[in-house]
């Protein structure tokens, strides 16, 4: 191929791309644009209606700071819990063949589609003072979880854990298991191979899953208000503060929503390179 032919190729590709765009059928283009507007217009409305002049004052109030601080602490703790139990669970689903693995995977991902309020009710039935596990925690250890800060962490971990497990399991399935087999032939135990070989290989997937889990925990509302309540300084996270402020101070609710929107955009921006690479 000559240099002139190589120069012509990019122009041909651009012409083909332009022809594809111009050739989009209206029955597909119009609904696609409506769908795009349906997703973007509410976010633009939030930005337009944000009281920018009074934003610093609204975001520096004591109650707002309490809710933000509690949200960050609880979301981080929930992510830590998800990492401790979620990475081994993902490894089990990806590397071990056992009866009912498909059912276990379905149960793990169930909180993704389960209404959060239902998740909160389920947590109450399990970990409440009269729950099937909670009553023993109360009788034996005097430990009560509902309507406490620990309850917020548990509710957030319940809804965030599947995001971590799915991300890590997908990374494990993509990782070459021959590295672990090679470590085993050199005398490493299965746990040592996981710790020394597998973990470094899947570290990007763990990081991506942790970020997604953290963002999901930060935005959790239904399970939190059902299982932990809405007590300022103790269980009132940012989403709950937005809900409460919307009833009495819409400007404050808009400002708080803007903070959560900014966090979501930051998460997407941080994971963009990973998604583009996967694509």
N, C-alpha and C positions, 0 to 999 in steps of 0.2 A: 504494500500500500504506500502510495506516494504522500509527500507532505501536503499536497493540495487536496488529496482525498481525505486526509485526516482533518483538514480545516473545514471541509464541506460537511462532515458527519455531525458536528454540533448544530449547524444550521438546520440540517434535516430533522434532527431530534426536536429542535424548538418548533419547527413547522408542524411536526406530527403532534406535539403537545398542544399547540394552539388549535389544531384541527379537532383534537379530542375535546377541548374545552368548548369550542364553538358548536360541536356536534352533540352536546348534552340535550336530550329530549326535554321539552318543557314539562311533561308529566312527572319527570324526576327532579328537574332543577327547582321548580316552584316549591314542592314539599320540602326539599333539602334546605332551601333558603328560609322557609318558615320555621323549620326545626332549629336552624342556627339562630334565628332571631328569638325563638322561644327560650333558648338557653342563655343568650347574651343580654337581651333587653333587661331582664330583672337585675342582673349584676350592674349594668350601666345605670339603672335607676337608683340602685343603692349608692353608687358613686355620686350621682347628680344630687341626690337628696341628703348627702352627708353634710352636716353643719361644720364645714371646714374651719370657719373662724373660731368657733367655740370648741373645736375638737380637743385641743390640749387640756382645757378645763374639764371636759367631760371624762377624759381618760385618766385624769390624775386624782379623781375622787377616791376616798377611802374605800368605799364599797366596791368600786370597780377594781381597785388594786388588789383587794382581798380576793375577789373572784378570779382575777387573772393569775395571781400567785397560786391559789389553790388549784386552778386548772392545770397550770404548768407542772406543779409538783405531782398531782394525781396522775396526769397523763404520762409523766416520766416513770412513775412507780408502776403504773399498769403496763407500760412497755417493758420494764425490767422483768416483771412477772411473766409476761408473754414470752420473753426471750428464754427465761429459765426453763419453762415447761414446753414452749412451742417448738424450739429447735430440736430437742429429742423426739417430740411427737412427729415432726416433719421427717426426721431421719427414719423413724419407724415405718411411716407410710411409704417412703420412697425406697427403702432398702430391704425391708423384711416382708417376706410372703407369709401370710397367715390367714386362716379362714375368717371371712367377714370383713376383710380389709376395705372393700368397697362401701360397706355399711358404715364402718368407722369413719371413712373419709367424708361420707355424706353427713354424718352427725357433727363432724368437726366444722364443716362449712355451713351448717344449719343457721347459726347466728347471723350469717350474711343476709339471709332472706327473711329471718324471723322478725316480726315487728318488735322494736326495742322495748316497748311497754310489756309485751308478752315475756321478753327476756327478764325484765325486772320482776314480774310476778313469779316466774320460775325460780329466780334467785331467792325470793321471799319464801317460797314453798320449800326450798332446799336449805337455806341458811338463816332463815328467820328464827326467832326465839322458839317457835313451835314447829320449825321445819324438820325434815327428816334427818338432817345433819346438824342444823343449828341448835336444836334442843340439847344434843349431847355436848356441843361446844359450850353452851351456857351452863349445863349441869356440872361438867367435869372441870372446865377452866374458867367459868364466869365470863366467857367471851361472847359479846353481842356485836354483830356486824351491821345489821340494818341501821340506817339513819346516823351513820358515823363516817368519818373521813376514810376509814378503811373500807367501808361499804362502797364509797365512790370508786376507789381503786379496783375493787372486785367487779363492780358493774362495768367499768370501762375496759378492764381486761377481758371480760366475757365477750364483749362485742368486737374487741380489737384483735384478739388472738387468732381468729381465722385468717386475717390478712397476712399475718406473719407466717403462719403455717403454709399457706398456699404459695407465698413467694419463696420460702426456703425449700419446700418440696419440689417446686419447679426447677430451682437451681440445682438441687441434688440429682434430679433425673437427668439434667443436662450434663452434669459432671461425669467424667469418665471413671467408672468404678475400678478400672485396672490399676489406678494408683494405690487404692486401698489394698487390692490383692497383692500388689508388689510389696507393700509394707508388711502384709501378713506373712509373705514368704521369707522376709528378713527377720521374722521373729516377733514382730509387734502384735500386741493384743488388739482385739477389735476396737476397744475404747481408745488405745494409744493411736491407732491408725486414724480414728475419727478426730482425735484432738490434734495430732501433728500433721495430718495430711488433708482430711476432708474439710475441717474448719477453715484453713487458709484458702482452699479452693472456692468455697461457697460464701466467703466473707462479703462480697458485693451483694449477693442475694439476701443475706441476713441484714445488711445495712438497709437495703431497700425495703424489706419487710418491716424492719423496726420503725422506719420513718412513716410508712403507711399506717402501721399500728398506732404510732404516737398521734398522728393526725386524726385518726378515727376516734381514739380515746379523747382527744381534746374536744372534739365536736359532739360527743355523746350526750344525749338528752333523755330519751324515754326510759331506758333502764336505770339511769342515775336517779331521776326524780321519783321513780317507783320504788326502788330499793333503798336509796339513801336519803330521799327527801330534799328539801330546799331550805337549808338553814344557813343564813349568812355567816361567813367565816369558818364554817365547818363542812358543809356539803354543797354550798351554792357555787357551782362552776360557771364559766362564762356563758354557755348556752342557757343555763337556768337564769342567769342575770339578764340576758337578752329578753327572755320570755317575761320576766317580772317587770323589766323596764318598759316593755312595749305597752303595758297596761296603764302606766302613769307618766312616762317620759319617752315619747317616740324618738326624740333626738338622741337620747342616751342609748336607746336600743339600736339605732342606726350606727352610732359610733362603735359600739361593742361588736356589732355585726361586721363592721369594716375590719376590725382587728382579726376576727376569725377568717374573713375572706383573704386578708393579707397572708395569714399563716398557710392557708390552702394553696395560694398561688406560689408561695415560697417552696412548699413541698413538691408541687408539680414541677417547678423549675429545677429543683434539686434532683428529681428523678428523670428529667427529660433525656439526658444523655444515655441513661440505661435503657429507656424505652426505644430511643432512636437506634441504639445499637442492636436491640432485640429485633426491631423491625427490619 
